[in-house]
Amino acid sequence: MQKNAARVIQINPKSKHNRLFLLSLGFLLLCICLILYPLFGELYRLQLIFIISASFVVFLVGLLKYLEPAISYVITPDSITYYHRSGHWGLPWRDVLRIGDITASVMAEHKHLPYLGIRVNSLENIAQSISPRLANKLLHEQQELLLLALKNQEIELQNGVINFEPFNLNGVIYKGPVAAWLYRTELLQKAYGYHLFLPESSFDRGVIEFLSLLKECHNYIKNDHN
């Protein structure tokens, strides 16, 4: 985390950690296997194919980490902005009602999920700032939350499919992935009590520590305007 005199906080995500190591390791193992395959391919074909596949997976994970934005959140006195490789969204602090951790019943046990939630008083500003590409990506990334809510009967089964019908928000009509994401956001809010879900992999510290930071920033803004 970096903080300057303008009270801007930048969060560097944990998902970027070890990216160069994984890229280097995967590339090195691939090179070694490609050299050894012509020499020992007949004797150890299955073993070498397995190692080549594992090396490719390691390299791919490193590449995905490398493609992640270097900064996942920018927090200013006015807003919080989330950066994803597929786009970003911005939310004024005045729209935030509550920030908390996410809990649900998993295998008959009450567990904390690897997310933090933000409940807002209006989706208008975030609907205007989110790109269709990011909205579409979040529909898939948050699928596990939807499936868990369906399993726990927090959401009716017929609402589990993606709804691409136009979404009317204060007279503004949203279509496509943004509309589908807004419908999904309302469903997840009914299930978990929050509209936005911040993944743990986008933090630079533990969930509880990051929750404390966001609450501190939110409370500071509220007190500053009182």
N, C-alpha and C positions, 0 to 999 in steps of 0.2 A: 504494500500500500504506500502511496506517495501523497503527500499533502503539501500544498503551497500556501502562500500568504492570502490567496483569494478564496481560501476555504473550499478548494476543490479536491475531492478524494477520488483517486483512481485505484481500481481493484485489478490486480493481475491474477488470473484464474489458476487454480491448481492443475487444471487440465493441460496446461502448457508444460508442466514439469516433465523432465526426462525425455522430451521430444527428440533432442539431438542424439541422446544415447540410443534410443530405440531405432531411429533412422540409421545410425551408424552400425548398430548390431545387426539389424536385419539385412542391410546391404552387404556387410562383411560375410555373414553366413551364406547368403545367396551366392556370392562370388566363390567362396570356398567349395560349396556344393557343386557349382557349375564346373569347377576345375577337377573335382574328384569324380564326377559322374562318368566321364569317358574312361577313367582308369578302373573304377570299381563298380560301375553301373550294373554289370552282370551279376556280381556277387552280392551286392547290397542295394539292389534296386529299390525295394520297398522302404528300407531305412532312409535312403537318400531322398526319395520322393517325399517322405514324411517330414524330413528336416527342411527341404526346400519349401514345402507348404507352410510350415511353422515360421520360417524365416520371412516369407512373404507377408504373413499375418503381422509379425512384429514390425516389419517395414511399413505396412499400411497403417497400423495404429500410430506409429511415429509420425507418419505423413498427416494423418487427421489431426493429431495434436499440433503439428506445425502450422496447419491451416487455420486453427482457431485464432480469434483475435487476441492480440497481446493484452488488451484491456477488456474486461468483461462488464465493468460498471464505472460510470462517472457520476459522482454524487456532488451536487452543487447546492447552494442555499435555496435554490428554486425548484430543483427537480432531481430525479434519478433516471439515468439512461442505461439500458441493458444492451450490450453489444454481442451479437451472435454472428457466426460466419455466413448466415443467410440474411442478415439485416439487423435492424435494431428497433427498439421502441423507447419512447420517452414518456415520463409521467411526472406532472407537477406534484410537489409535496402536498399542495392544498387538496388534491383529489384522494389522498391516502386516508383511510379511516382506521385501519388496523394492520399490524404486521405480526405474524406468529409462525410457529412451527406447525407442520402437518402431521396429524396422527390418524391411524386407521386400524381396523382389525385385520391382522394378517395371521393366517393359520391359528385362529382362535386366540390370538394374543394381541394386545393393544400396543402397537409399535409406532415409533417416529419414522416418517418417510424422509428420504434424502432431498427434501425441498423446504423452502420457506414460502409462506403465502402472504400476499398483499390483498387486502380488501379495499375497494375504492367506492367512492360515492357516485362516480359517473365513469362510464367507459368511453365517453366522447373524445377526450384528448388522446387516449391511447389508441383508439380506433383510427384516428387521423394520422398517427405517427407510425403505425406498424405497416410494413410492406407486405404485399400478397405473398412474396416468397418466404418471408419469415413466418407469416400466419400459417402457411401450408406446412412448413417444417415443424412448427409447434404442435399442430394437429397430430403428427406422427410421434413426436417425442413425448407427448403427454398421454399417449395411448394407454400406458400402464396405469395411470391414475384413473382413466375411464373404466378400464377393465376391473380394477379393484373396487370401484364404486358400484359397478354392475354386480359383481360377486357379492358385495355386502348389501345389495338391494337398496342402495342410496339413490340409484337412478333406474328408471323403468327400462326394460329391455328394448322397447321400440325406439327409445331415444339414444341408443348406443351407436346408431349409424350417423355418418357425417351428413349434415344438413346444409345444402348449398343454396337454399332459397334466399332471396333478398332479405336483408336484416334492416329494419327501420329503427334508427336511433336518433331520437329528437328531431324527426323530420328529414334526416339524411339517410339515404338508401345505400347500403353497402352490399356488394355482390362478390361472388367468387370465394376464394380462400379466406378473405377477411370476414365475410359474412359467416362462413362455416366456423371460423375460429370464435367469433362473437357468440354464436349459438353454443359452442362447446364451453366457452367461458362461463356462460350462465348455468349450464348443467353442472360443471365442476364446483361452482360457487354453492349450489344447493347441496352438493355432497360433502364438501370440505370447509365451506364457509369463507373461501377466498376466491378472488378472480384471477390473480396472477400467481404463477408458481416458478420460483427461482431455484434452479437445480444446484445441488451441492457442488458439483464439478466446476461451477462458475465462481466459487468463492476462493479467497486466498487464505482461509482459516476454517476452523470447525463451524458447524451449523449454529451452535449456541453463541459462539463469539461473533459471528456475522450478524446474527439476530440482534445481539446487544448493540452492535454498531449502527444498524439501521434504525433501531428504536431510539438510540441516542440522537441521531440526526433528525429523525421525525419529531421528537420531543423538543429539540432545540428550535426547529422551525416554528412549531406551535407556540412555544414560549416567546419567541422573538416577535411574533405577530400579535401577541396579547398585550 
